Amino acid sequence: MIDIADQLKAIHREVNAGSDETIGVLLRRTYAATAADVWDAVTDPDRLKRWFLPVSGDLREGGGFQVEGNASGEILTCAPSKLLRVTWGAPTSVVELRLTEDDDERTTVELEHIVPKAMAGSGAGALYVGPGWDGALLGLALYVAGEVGDDFDPVAAANAPETQRFNAGSIDAWAAAVVASGTATADELAAAVAMAKGQYTPDVD
């Protein structure tokens, strides 16, 4: 069992208007692990499949990757233990992962996902990706804390009732971030929340 409230509070969320043409989400979470260990956990295929999903491809800067059952893309920048920048599903959809190690062997991870406004529609588009990235940061936290066993199935875990309850809180948190950003109308946000609930909490009232 996870403490859903604590796990939700551990993630900082922002919706950024970006430029005139783009909009993005920013997530931040700190892990009790070295930057080298966190970097390895997010780039080593043998470790990624333990908490995220299987990833295949030419896994080096300039190469391409495929996340099983999810997005594919190109690896734009790969600076070990500091920066990973990739396209995600489309050339204009870019995910940047930044790692900063603190003095006490704690590492802060920032994940920023930027897309064209034409793709997101408005800041409410944060609901299309934000809860999914929340789930990924949660999975990483459980993994680096040693709470993921050898029999862990990331796909089954993503659909479990406990995870769906976490997702419900995530949707509320992202809706609040959208409101704070002033980047969407009430109708745009309501439609995005309804979509997110259908995707991330299908079995939760």
Secondary structure, 3 states (H helix, E strand, C coil): CCCHHHHHHCCEEEEECCCCCEEEEEEEEEECCCHHHHHHHHHCHHHHHHHCCCEEECCCCCCEEEECCCCEEEEEEEECCCEEEEECCCCCCEEEEEEEECCCCCEEEEEEEEEEHHHHCCHHHHHHHHHHHHHHHHHHHHHHCCCCCCCCCHHHHHCCHHHHHHHHHHHHHHHHHHHHHCCCCHHHHHHHHHHHHHHHCCCCC
